[in-house]
Structures are given as C-alpha cells and as structure tokens.
C-alpha cells in the first residue's frame, strides 16, 4: 500500500450539524478538543433508555438478577468462533444498512456493467487472499453491491479487543466513485472520525477534503485499502495528537490526551455492549466467541483502571501514552466513576457468553 498517511479528519467537519447528535441530550461537537472530550452523554433522563440501542436488552437480560444462574453456552461457540472464515458469502442482507440504498438517496445498481462486475469480483478475490488477521468480511450471494466487515480494535489503542462493524455499498459508478461505508454505531460517536449517524470521515472515502494519495483513486484504490486505513488511522490511539493544534508532546498536551483517550475507552466499552446485545446477522457466533475469549482480559484492564492503576500494565487497551505520563499516574475520578457502571454491565454480558469471570462474580457476590 506504500504506507498509510494521516488522511483522517483533524478539523471541524462542515457536515457535522444537528443531525449528528450523540443521542444523549447534548451536541457532541468537535470545534474544540475540550468540547469533544466532555463526558456529557451519561446524564440520561428516566425513560430515555429505550432510545439508546447500546442500553437495550433482550427479555432474558431484562429478567436477569444476581440470583439468576449464568446460562451455560453450547461448547460449539468456541468451535464456530475458531473456524469463522475471514471471507465468506452469505444469504440474508435484510439488516444491512444499504439493503435498500434508495432509502439513503444512493444510486441503485440496476443493470451493472461488465466492468463493474469484474471489478467487484476482483475486489472480493483480493479480500479473500489478503485480509489481515484482525478484519473479517462477508459478501452476499445475491447482492454483489454489498459487503459487511468487522474490524478488531488494534492493540495499543483505547479500542483494543473491541469489535467495530461497517456496512459497505458499491455504487453503480464504482470505482470511479469510492464505496459508501456506514459504521454501525448504535447512535454512539466513537471518535472524531466516526459519527453517531454512521459516517466515517476518511480521505479515501472522499468524506473529508484531501489530495494526492490520500484521496480515492479509481486506478489503484481498493476496498482492502479502505478497511486497513480505517483500522490503522481511524481506530487509532493518540488521535488527539493528530490535531495540528496539539501536535507536540507537552505536559499540557499529555493531560488533554489522557482525557481524550479515557473518553475513547469508555465509548469502546459501550460499543462492546451494543455489539453483544445487537450482533449483526451472520456475525452472532463471532461476537459471542470473541468476547468469550477476550472478556476476561477486558475486565482485568477495566478493574486496574478502576483501582487507579495507570502504570502501563494494560497499555494494550489504553494507548501508547501510558508510559509517557509525568506526575499523575492515576486515571481521573470521573473516568473511574463512569467505568464502574460499564464494568458491571460488561461483567454480566461476558458471563452470559461464557467468559472467565469467576473472580469478579465472586467479588460481586461478597
């Protein structure tokens, strides 16, 4: 790919208006870093939970209490997860964001040209051979214009061990125009480049001003390049320092970066809850198996931060800046207060998926 460049958004997006509210009562604007990093979406009014997908639970989850036995999952969960193909074709696309592209004012592929068909086939061949181990893709047998991808959050970022889903649409003029990509957000804004409306701000998608190799090029840009760019540039720790205003690693900048990454870690945990409670079609086994495997490590990291540890022991989860903190080695009190609520939710969800949670369930029982 010739190396990835910083082609994500570091400025105010002209399309960021009242339609991209964070669905928690206040506008999550990014004109100033302090505004973006406020923990302003936790003051949920009574009765508002029904409008928040990440809080919505199944009937079984609603009826759960401390005396309810944790269900024992079929042993095939691990088998299905371990044999989950990186690239495969499936049938049902009914929950895909672009299943009916006309609803989103996108051009519909009615009579695809031979060039379009050959290009999509080539894209799928490349994805089938060259996907990195942290990206999984599903194509649809009767809809060549659709793909769905999941990206595992990279290590050394606040998104480590998280799952992030994207619905993809190839318009009729592809590759002269880039693919359309919608982030399955659940109404949550993950960071400055992933909006609650599902918009992904990336130069390759032409969703932000860019030039040169940062912009979509019909001759050599590919879907694989888009997915890898999202993983490496958008799901990235230290996104704070991508801003031109705070490019230098100063003491003040470190403190602001800490707040920024605390916020990102909380949002990543909320996305875990949303994925667990609302897994996309064809990825149900993958989601269950993933958090069954990684749930314990996630809880360990959360617990260390709740106890005030900030010494880099779990920098895989929290970002490369752990080792650069100067005097204050602990996370903020507000962060720990909010994380405590999420920890309780994640503990229940991971337990139901069969993750190793005995240590923390015992503590909770006491």
SEGURO-348953 format. One record per residue (C-alpha): x, y, z. Coordinates in nm, 3 decimals, decimal comma, always signed. Example, Ala and Ser with C-alpha at 12.3 -4.5 7.8 and 13.67 -1.06 7.14 Angstrom:
<pts>
     east    north       up
   +1,230   -0,450   +0,780
   +1,367   -0,106   +0,714
</pts>
This chain:
<pts>
     east    north       up
   +0,000   +0,000   +0,000
   +0,306   +0,221   +0,007
   +0,242   +0,329   +0,365
   -0,059   +0,491   +0,526
   -0,080   +0,864   +0,576
   -0,281   +1,073   +0,817
   -0,589   +1,112   +0,597
   -0,842   +1,131   +0,877
   -1,022   +1,442   +0,984
   -0,849   +1,679   +1,223
   -1,075   +1,979   +1,168
   -1,437   +2,074   +1,207
   -1,646   +1,877   +0,962
   -1,877   +2,106   +0,759
   -2,141   +1,832   +0,755
   -2,147   +1,800   +1,134
   -2,479   +1,955   +1,226
   -2,779   +1,886   +1,447
   -2,847   +1,563   +1,256
   -2,537   +1,411   +1,409
   -2,634   +1,447   +1,773
   -2,490   +1,190   +2,007
   -2,845   +1,096   +2,115
   -2,771   +1,169   +2,477
   -2,911   +1,519   +2,512
   -2,618   +1,740   +2,409
   -2,441   +1,811   +2,082
   -2,106   +1,632   +2,065
   -1,925   +1,899   +1,865
   -1,556   +1,887   +1,788
   -1,476   +2,252   +1,718
   -1,267   +2,246   +2,035
   -1,095   +1,945   +2,186
   -1,236   +2,020   +2,531
   -1,590   +2,006   +2,395
   -1,532   +1,669   +2,232
   -1,379   +1,518   +2,544
   -1,656   +1,610   +2,784
   -1,831   +1,313   +2,941
   -2,162   +1,477   +2,855
   -2,369   +1,181   +2,739
   -2,416   +0,997   +3,067
   -2,682   +1,214   +3,229
   -2,961   +1,001   +3,091
   -3,311   +1,112   +3,179
   -3,550   +0,850   +3,324
   -3,728   +0,662   +3,047
   -3,472   +0,759   +2,783
   -3,308   +0,415   +2,778
   -3,548   +0,293   +2,508
   -3,390   +0,535   +2,260
   -3,034   +0,418   +2,330
   -2,950   +0,099   +2,140
   -2,644   +0,024   +2,349
   -2,864   +0,007   +2,661
   -3,139   -0,204   +2,507
   -3,152   -0,563   +2,628
   -3,332   -0,880   +2,535
   -3,614   -1,016   +2,751
   -3,371   -1,262   +2,906
   -3,130   -0,986   +3,001
   -3,405   -0,770   +3,147
   -3,508   -1,054   +3,377
   -3,152   -1,112   +3,496
   -3,070   -1,052   +3,863
   -2,796   -1,158   +4,100
   -2,973   -1,485   +4,181
   -3,023   -1,583   +3,818
   -2,786   -1,865   +3,721
   -2,548   -1,779   +3,440
   -2,653   -1,981   +3,133
   -2,408   -2,243   +3,011
   -2,334   -2,190   +2,644
   -2,302   -2,465   +2,391
   -1,942   -2,580   +2,359
   -1,977   -2,522   +1,985
   -1,941   -2,148   +2,044
   -1,564   -2,182   +2,059
   -1,561   -2,414   +1,760
   -1,770   -2,176   +1,550
   -1,552   -1,883   +1,651
   -1,225   -2,060   +1,578
   -1,346   -2,178   +1,236
   -1,504   -1,845   +1,139
   -1,372   -1,766   +0,791
   -1,211   -1,432   +0,725
   -1,401   -1,401   +0,399
   -1,721   -1,583   +0,308
   -2,051   -1,538   +0,124
   -2,391   -1,543   +0,295
   -2,757   -1,503   +0,204
   -2,966   -1,271   +0,419
   -2,886   -0,898   +0,390
   -3,206   -0,768   +0,546
   -3,028   -0,584   +0,831
   -2,763   -0,430   +0,605
   -2,766   -0,051   +0,608
   -2,764   -0,036   +0,227
   -3,003   -0,325   +0,168
   -3,232   -0,061   +0,016
   -2,987   +0,206   -0,100
   -3,263   +0,427   -0,236
   -3,369   +0,500   +0,121
   -3,036   +0,677   +0,172
   -3,050   +0,863   -0,160
   -2,777   +0,643   -0,303
   -2,772   +0,546   -0,670
   -2,911   +0,197   -0,722
   -2,726   -0,069   -0,921
   -3,000   -0,182   -1,161
   -2,810   -0,307   -1,466
   -2,444   -0,343   -1,369
   -2,187   -0,314   -1,646
   -1,937   -0,590   -1,718
   -1,657   -0,365   -1,594
   -1,838   -0,309   -1,265
   -1,896   -0,684   -1,218
   -1,534   -0,768   -1,296
   -1,405   -0,502   -1,058
   -1,624   -0,626   -0,769
   -1,516   -0,984   -0,836
   -1,153   -0,871   -0,828
   -1,211   -0,683   -0,501
   -1,357   -0,997   -0,343
   -1,066   -1,208   -0,465
   -0,819   -0,965   -0,306
   -1,013   -0,960   +0,020
   -1,029   -1,338   +0,023
   -0,648   -1,364   -0,004
   -0,500   -1,058   +0,167
   -0,716   -0,961   +0,464
   -0,511   -0,902   +0,779
   -0,598   -1,125   +1,073
   -0,800   -0,857   +1,251
   -1,054   -0,798   +0,971
   -1,340   -1,029   +0,869
   -1,570   -0,972   +0,571
   -1,897   -1,116   +0,443
   -2,025   -1,080   +0,087
   -2,381   -1,159   -0,025
   -2,467   -1,421   -0,285
   -2,749   -1,226   -0,446
   -2,614   -0,872   -0,389
   -2,270   -0,809   -0,533
   -2,302   -0,444   -0,434
   -2,294   -0,518   -0,059
   -2,028   -0,617   +0,191
   -2,012   -0,625   +0,569
   -1,685   -0,604   +0,762
   -1,582   -0,624   +1,125
   -1,253   -0,481   +1,248
   -1,100   -0,586   +1,577
   -0,967   -0,287   +1,768
   -0,586   -0,264   +1,733
   -0,353   -0,313   +2,029
   -0,201   -0,004   +2,192
   -0,524   +0,189   +2,138
   -0,830   +0,251   +2,356
   -1,020   +0,024   +2,112
   -0,818   -0,293   +2,179
   -1,039   -0,607   +2,189
   -1,343   -0,413   +2,068
   -1,545   -0,507   +1,758
   -1,642   -0,242   +1,503
   -1,882   -0,322   +1,219
   -1,911   -0,149   +0,883
   -2,173   -0,189   +0,608
   -2,035   -0,125   +0,259
   -2,204   -0,042   -0,071
   -2,052   -0,034   -0,419
   -2,241   +0,231   -0,623
   -2,307   +0,180   -0,996
   -2,015   +0,404   -1,099
   -1,763   +0,224   -0,880
   -1,461   +0,251   -0,892
   -1,493   +0,597   -1,046
   -1,656   +0,688   -0,718
   -1,548   +0,538   -0,385
   -1,759   +0,286   -0,193
   -2,011   +0,405   +0,063
   -1,927   +0,295   +0,417
   -2,158   +0,311   +0,717
   -2,030   +0,248   +1,068
   -2,284   +0,051   +1,276
   -2,272   +0,299   +1,561
   -2,582   +0,228   +1,768
   -2,614   +0,605   +1,800
   -2,269   +0,639   +1,961
   -1,995   +0,865   +1,836
   -1,676   +0,667   +1,881
   -1,424   +0,938   +1,797
   -1,371   +1,246   +1,582
   -1,390   +1,043   +1,262
   -1,676   +0,802   +1,337
   -2,011   +0,974   +1,377
   -2,330   +0,853   +1,550
   -2,508   +0,871   +1,213
   -2,259   +0,612   +1,080
   -2,042   +0,848   +0,879
   -1,674   +0,752   +0,856
   -1,453   +1,055   +0,794
   -1,165   +0,937   +0,575
   -0,984   +1,084   +0,278
   -1,006   +0,760   +0,080
   -1,386   +0,774   +0,103
   -1,393   +1,138   -0,007
   -1,572   +1,222   +0,316
   -1,314   +1,484   +0,404
   -1,101   +1,720   +0,192
   -0,777   +1,556   +0,088
   -0,538   +1,530   -0,200
   -0,274   +1,311   -0,359
   -0,254   +0,954   -0,235
   -0,495   +1,037   +0,049
   -0,782   +1,066   -0,199
   -0,971   +0,786   -0,372
   -0,803   +0,691   -0,699
   -1,010   +0,470   -0,936
   -0,694   +0,317   -1,080
   -0,534   +0,182   -0,766
   -0,753   +0,242   -0,460
   -0,920   -0,072   -0,326
   -1,169   -0,187   -0,065
   -0,887   -0,360   +0,119
   -0,702   -0,030   +0,140
   -1,012   +0,138   +0,285
   -1,052   -0,126   +0,558
   -0,684   -0,119   +0,652
   -0,692   +0,262   +0,661
   -0,988   +0,257   +0,899
   -0,805   +0,011   +1,124
   -0,474   +0,196   +1,126
   -0,580   +0,560   +1,103
   -0,932   +0,590   +1,246
   -0,922   +0,320   +1,516
   -0,602   +0,469   +1,645
   -0,471   +0,566   +1,987
   -0,320   +0,912   +2,022
   -0,576   +1,052   +1,775
   -0,557   +1,359   +1,993
   -0,209   +1,434   +1,865
   -0,332   +1,408   +1,507
   -0,473   +1,756   +1,557
   -0,249   +2,030   +1,427
   -0,324   +2,237   +1,738
   -0,176   +1,972   +1,966
   +0,096   +1,804   +1,767
   +0,370   +1,843   +2,027
   +0,402   +1,609   +2,325
   +0,385   +1,869   +2,601
   +0,274   +1,828   +2,963
   -0,049   +2,011   +2,884
   -0,096   +1,803   +2,571
   -0,041   +1,481   +2,764
   -0,315   +1,571   +3,010
   -0,554   +1,654   +2,729
   -0,460   +1,332   +2,555
   -0,533   +1,140   +2,875
   -0,884   +1,285   +2,887
   -0,933   +1,216   +2,518
   -0,828   +0,851   +2,547
   -1,028   +0,799   +2,865
   -1,332   +0,913   +2,670
   -1,243   +0,683   +2,379
   -1,202   +0,385   +2,611
   -1,545   +0,445   +2,764
   -1,702   +0,470   +2,419
   -1,528   +0,149   +2,312
   -1,673   -0,031   +2,614
   -2,018   +0,096   +2,525
   -1,970   -0,035   +2,172
   -1,889   -0,375   +2,322
   -2,225   -0,371   +2,498
   -2,400   -0,271   +2,177
   -2,231   -0,547   +1,975
   -2,313   -0,808   +2,240
   -2,678   -0,707   +2,256
   -2,724   -0,638   +1,885
   -2,489   -0,862   +1,685
   -2,528   -0,819   +1,308
   -2,662   -1,111   +1,106
   -2,404   -1,379   +1,027
   -2,171   -1,248   +1,299
   -2,361   -1,372   +1,604
   -2,124   -1,665   +1,667
   -1,821   -1,447   +1,604
   -1,931   -1,183   +1,856
   -2,014   -1,445   +2,122
   -1,687   -1,631   +2,070
   -1,477   -1,316   +2,057
   -1,596   -1,182   +2,391
   -1,595   -1,527   +2,544
   -1,224   -1,539   +2,457
   -1,128   -1,179   +2,538
   -1,380   -1,088   +2,807
   -1,151   -1,173   +3,098
   -0,867   -0,953   +2,969
   -1,106   -0,665   +2,914
   -1,237   -0,693   +3,271
   -0,881   -0,711   +3,409
   -0,792   -0,388   +3,228
   -1,112   -0,217   +3,347
   -1,053   -0,329   +3,706
   -0,697   -0,197   +3,710
   -0,816   +0,142   +3,591
   -1,098   +0,138   +3,848
   -0,835   +0,078   +4,116
   -0,640   +0,379   +3,990
   -0,360   +0,192   +3,820
   -0,209   +0,374   +3,528
   +0,138   +0,230   +3,501
   +0,121   +0,081   +3,153
   +0,040   -0,273   +3,263
   -0,254   -0,272   +3,029
   -0,133   -0,026   +2,769
   -0,258   -0,270   +2,506
   -0,604   -0,147   +2,599
   -0,543   +0,213   +2,678
   -0,293   +0,368   +2,442
   +0,075   +0,425   +2,391
   +0,077   +0,737   +2,611
   +0,058   +0,526   +2,932
   +0,435   +0,527   +2,974
   +0,464   +0,898   +2,900
   +0,251   +1,024   +3,188
   +0,451   +1,261   +3,404
   +0,341   +1,308   +3,764
   -0,018   +1,184   +3,782
   -0,016   +0,806   +3,743
   -0,386   +0,750   +3,803
   -0,692   +0,789   +3,583
   -0,938   +1,065   +3,661
   -1,203   +1,015   +3,927
   -1,480   +1,091   +3,679
   -1,346   +0,832   +3,439
   -1,340   +0,566   +3,710
   -1,693   +0,655   +3,820
   -1,828   +0,610   +3,470
   -1,620   +0,300   +3,402
   -1,758   +0,133   +3,716
   -2,107   +0,138   +3,564
   -1,980   -0,010   +3,242
   -1,778   -0,275   +3,425
   -2,094   -0,408   +3,593
   -2,275   -0,428   +3,259
   -1,982   -0,595   +3,083
   -1,939   -0,846   +3,367
   -2,295   -0,970   +3,319
   -2,267   -0,981   +2,941
   -1,931   -1,160   +2,937
   -2,054   -1,410   +3,197
   -2,354   -1,494   +2,981
   -2,121   -1,556   +2,689
   -1,913   -1,798   +2,897
   -1,604   -1,581   +2,955
   -1,384   -1,647   +3,257
   -1,544   -1,410   +3,507
   -1,542   -1,624   +3,824
   -1,302   -1,393   +4,007
   -1,521   -1,087   +3,961
   -1,850   -1,273   +4,011
   -1,717   -1,391   +4,348
   -1,629   -1,035   +4,443
   -1,974   -0,919   +4,337
   -2,141   -1,195   +4,545
   -1,945   -1,085   +4,852
</pts>
